[in-house]
Amino acid sequence: MPIERDTANWTWVLERPCPACGLDASRIPFDAIADLTEDNVTRWPRALDVGDPALRPNDHTWSPVEYAAHVRDVFGVFALRLELMLTQQDPLFDNWDQDATAIAERYSEQDPAVVLGELRDAGLALAKDFRAVPADALHRTGRRSDGSTFTVETLGRYFLHDPVHHLVDVTGERFTAR
């Protein structure tokens, strides 16, 4: 049975805590995003250290390797969006259909060790990119195709929710900053 498409607009995580994962993105200082991203990256190997990381727990939930592949791709998408915001005036982001990507890229068939290596590399690169953002660039803007507008600062907070939330999806352990 295919996974039901996620059609929710998750921008509300910029205004209030997520009850499912525990992250309150509105309270995350921008200068903590890089460290929290690096921390998230370090937690994924244990999340995939299960009997069969390609096994779905039920018909409507991704497997651990599918979540990890998605997070890896989230890191790449947000690296590109951050770069666009820092180099262009108010860019319009290309639409990214995460569900179509999961199917086209066959997340469920990917090698967990390869996914973990790519997730690590992409996550650490994005953390480095966030760490390098100058303070005077935090209010630069970019837009999603659905009309949602972000500043560099809110993009970082919005981004952070995704890997944090999906790690909770896999492990069941709610967010706590180390």
N, C-alpha and C positions, 0 to 999 in steps of 0.2 A: 504494500500500500504506500503510495507516495505521501511525503510530508505535506501538510497543508501550508500554503503560501502565507508568509507573514506580511500582512498589509497594514500593520499598525504604524502610526507616526510616533516614533519614540522620542521626539524632541521634548516631550514633557519631562524627561529625566533632567533637563536643565533647570527645572523649577522646583522639583520635590524629590525626596528619596525614592528609590525603586524598592517596593516592598518585597520583590522576589529575590534580589541579590544583596540589598542592604547599602548599596552605594548612594551617597548623596552628592551627586556631581556638582550641585550648586555651591557646595562648601569646599571644593577642591581648589586650592590655589594653583594658578597656572604653572608656577615653578615646581610643583610636585608631580606634574603629569609624566615627565620623563622617568622619574624614579618609580612611580607606580606602574608604568608600562614595563620597565625592566623587572620589577617584582613579579608582575603577571607572567612574563616570559619564563621566569625561573620555576613557576608552579606547574607549567604544562607537562613536563616529563612525568611527574608523579600522577597527573590526571590521566595520562594514557597508559600508565603501568597497571593495566588490568588484563584479565584473561584474554579477551579478544576485543581490542579497541575498535574494531569495525562492526561489532555487534550492537544493534540498536536495542535499547531497553524495552521499547514497545513500537507499535506501528506509526506513532505520531511524533517520535522524538529522534533527532539525529544521534548517531553513534559518537563516542568520544573522538575518533579520528575525523569524522565529518565536522564536528565543532572546531577542532584544531585547524583543519584546512580552511574553514571559514574565517577564523581569527587571523590566520596567516594572510589571507586575502584582504581582510579588513585593514591590517597594517599597511599593505601596499596601496589600497585605495585612499586611505587617509594621508599617507606620505605624499601622494600625487596632489590631493586637494590642498594640503598645507603648502606645497611648493607653488601651486597656482595662486594661492592667496598672497604669497610673499612676492611673487613676480609679476602679477597682473592686477589690474584694477577691477575689483568686484567680479571675479570670474563666475561663469555659470558652469557648474560641474556636470559632467556627463552622467546620465542615469546609470546606476549599477543595480541590476536585478540579481540579488544574492541567491535567490532560489534557482534561477536559470543557470547561474554560474556553478552552483553545487551539482546540478545535473550534467551540464556540459563538461565540467572538469572531473566528473566521476569521483567526487570526494570520498564516497564509500569504498572505492577500490584503491585509494592511494596508500602507499607504504607509510605506516606511522613514523618510522625513523626518519624518513625523508621529510615528511610533513613537519616533524619537530625541529629538524635542522633549519628548514625554510622559515618556520614560525620564529625561531630564535633570531635568525639573521634579519628578517624583516622587522621584528619588534625592536631589536636593539638599534637598527638604523633609524626607525621612526623616533625612538626615544632620543637619539642623538640630534635629530632634526628639531624636535620640540625644545631641547635644551639650548639650541643655537638661535632660537627666535629672539630678536632684539625686543626690548620692552616697548619701543616706540612702534612696533608692528602689531601689537596685540589687538588693536581695534580695526585692522584691515578686514575687509569683508569678502564673502563668497556666498554663492547661492546654489541651492539644490534645485533640481528641475521641478520639484513640487512647490516651489516658492519659499521654502524655509531659508532664512538668511542667518548666517553665522559670522561671528568675528573669529579671528584666530584663537582668541581665548575660549569662546564658547564651543568652537569646533573641537578643541582639545578636550574639553570636559565631556562633550557629547561622545566623542570617539572613545574615551576611557571607559565609559559605561559598557560598551560592546564586549571587549575582551574580559572585563570583570564579570559581567552577567553570564557569559558563556562558560567561564570557568566554574561558576556556581552551578550552571546547568549540568555540567559533567560531574563535579565532585560533591555537590550538595552543601558545600561549606560556604556560608555567607561571607561577604567581603569584610575584611578587617585589614587595616593598613598595618604593616609590620613596623 
